Every structure is written in C-alpha cells, then in structure tokens.
Amino acid sequence: MPGIGVAVTVDGVRHDDEVEACLPLTHYLHDRVSGGLPLGCEAAECGGCIVLVDGVAVKSCLMLAVQADGCEVTTVRGLADDDAVRCLARTFRRYVRRCAQCLPGLTVAAVDLLRDQEAVLSEQEIRARLAGVRCPCGDEADVVRAVREAADVLEALGTRTAG
Amino acid sequence: MFPPRFEYVRVRSVAEAVEALTASLEGRVLAGGQSLLPLLRSHRVFADVLVDLGGVAELRGVRDEGDALWVGALTTHHEVACDPLVRVHCPLLARAAEAVADPAVRRRGTVGGALSYAAPAGDLPVAVVALGAECRVTGPDGERGVPASQFFVGEGATAMGPNEVLTGVRVPKWPGWSFHYERFSPAGRSWALTAAVAGVRPEDGRLAAARVVLGNLAPTPLRAPSVEAACAGLPVRASLMRTAARAVEADAAQGGRTVDDAEHRRGLARILAGRALIAAAGA
C-alpha cells in the first residue's frame, strides 16, 4: 500500500514524510523526536503518550499519524522553557516518582493544566484534569502536591492568577 | 501498529463519505478515533477502508433550531460540555459529555463517534434516549431521522446501515422539565458500571411526569416505565422518590441482561435512579 504524504511540525521542526495509514502517532513521534519517546502502554490507559496537538493535550496512541497532517505537535521534549515548565520540573523532581513510561505524558498534561489560567486548581480539579494518566506505578497524590506547589510558586511570581 | 492494514480516505463532505463507504467492502467511519482505534488495534473490528470525516466542517458545532438543538456529529465531548447553548437548553447533555472517559479523550472524542460506537457503558446513549433525541443519518438513499430509542439495537450495534453516516442529533429542549444524570464507576476506572438519568416535570409540589432511563443494565439504554409510573403524581419528597425507584427491579427484569454481577448492577441502578430523581426534582 503506498504511503500517504503528511507534514507534521514536531517540537518546532517541520517533517514532510510518507507514512502508512495504520501508523499510530505515538510510533511516528517515537521515531522523530531526538532521544526517542517511550511508546507507553499503547492501550490508552497509562496516558504516557499525551502530547499537545495544536495546543490541546491528547493521547497520541489514539491518533493516527495521518490525522496529524498539518498539525503542530509538542512533546515533553519540546515544551517551551517558560516559568510554568521550570516550576513544574522543580516540584516534579521533589515529589514525583514515576516510571519512564508515563512520566512524559504526565508532564505534558500537568503543564497544560498549569497554563490554563481559567482552571481553579483545587485538589479535586487537579485529579479530574489528570484522570487520563493511569499508570500502575503510582497514584495521583504526589502529582497533585507537585502541581499545587508549582501553582503556588507561579501565583507568587505573578504569572498565574490565584485559584 | 494497527494490523491488519487499511486504506485511508479523507473526505470533504458527507456525500463523499457515503460514496467511499459504498465503494468499500468493510469501510468504517473515523471521527475522533477514541473508540475506533482501540477496536482496530485489538482486532475486534476489521476495516479495509477508514473514511476520515475530520475535514467535514459542516458536521461540527451546535445550532439552535427553535424547539431543539442540533449537535453536529463531529462536535467533541469537550465542546459539548462547554457549549453555552447546550448548557442553557440541554444541561443533561453537557453533564453526560463531561462524564466521558478523561479530559484527553474528551478533546478528540466526538458525539457522533460515541453514539455510533453504542457502548452499553457509554454516557451519551442514555442521555440522548432520555432526552428523546433524533439521530440524523445520511446514506446512499438520502437522509433520515431515527429516534434515539430505536437507534441502539444491541451491544455496539445501531440501526444504521453499513453505508450510512451519523451526521448529528436533534435534541429537544424540554421546557418545564429538569434532568439529572448519576453514574457509578468501578474503582480506578472511568466508564460507568451503571448509570441513571431522571427527568421530572414538577407542578404545584408534585411530579406531573417523569422519565427514567438506565445505563449499562441492558445492551442498550433501558427505559424504566415502572419507575416513571410510580413517580407520576408523587409529592416532591426525597423519601417517596427513593421508594418509587425500587420499581427498577421490575424494569430490569423486563430488559436487563444476565451477567455475573446483574444483581449488583440492579441494586446500583435503584440507588442511582433514586438519587437522580431527587436531584432532578430539587427535593
């Protein structure tokens, strides 16, 4: 079966490729991102494959590479070096002990949540918003703590409105 | 990878989609892919052609049609949950869309996809049946409407033909009514083991009418006429509505399926139906 032409921007770099229709976006990204990305559970359970597609956090194992044609994809490696990412990296290092499978997606989902100025980051809301990450390596308690503390720091810096 | 391999067609209109399906052997419509891709991966579904509706802009969004809202098949759960028209006129639909899976899935998963998937544990099928919605379907012979109560015919099966495409749902506004959705998920899971929708029309402190639909008790959403009858004319009091919800047993005996935990689910359904009635009536 002939390949299908796609143009996908991954972490700011445009790739023009020919892919097979059945190639999951997770596998496509795995081959395009320097240093590689873990494939996760590939069953839409662990959430480790969460990336931003045109700025929206989605599970890349539930997308075909052909569906990302013309889209801008941001993986954990391409997250901008802004205050939110730096604060979260610090609190994640302090509290979060997760496996290499789910950590990349968890980080992307947490950054997406932290950047959402509308979100009121109560413990319940953080749990609800990160419900897509379900890995047997841990529960959400550590992540809730990390996100909440990062939000506190950002609020003190004035880059996030208190909530 | 998703073996076995398939061909991929991106269409620009519903007519093109129907054409592509008709030309295929075992074509499948791809919308958000949140249900279809896992099915393909686990080999529970075989497709020789995937017809990607993603580019059909006309199927996206919510329109006010006077006495009803039209919700396009490609509208995502997230969009439905946040839509101001839906929140004002069909808050139950927003609530059900909000309950689907997790935030990442709700960003890509679509209303049309969830209804076509017809999962017994789905949140949207119970909601559209309770709201008496009409599913708009287009096929080789043109467009038709299927009442939601007849749209679901079995586990993962709908009244649509193999070459038909769900284009949207028309959801009546139900002025004077109040609906509520209750669901129960097993620990650590996002799907509903059992769910219940209750709608009531209160009048002078009594329930003039009620509609109750139960989810995941049967292969398709199960209407509960015995509970509805038990509610008719009842004073708006929590204890009375809780008692009325006991009639779930009679309804489940009519249409419930025989699974290992059927008794557990019936018990849940009774509690959820009671809670939904109480919340809907504001007792």
Interface residues (C-beta under 8 A of the other chain):
Chain A: M1 I4 E20 A21 C22 L23 P24 H27 E42 A43 A44 G47 I50 V56 A57 V58 K59 C61 L62 M63 L64 V66 Q67 A109 A128 R129 L130 A131 G132 R134
Chain B: M1 F2 P3 R5 F6 E7 Y8 R10 L30 G33 Q34 L37 P38 L40 R41 L50 D52 G54 A101 D102 P103 A104 V105 R107 R108 G188 S190
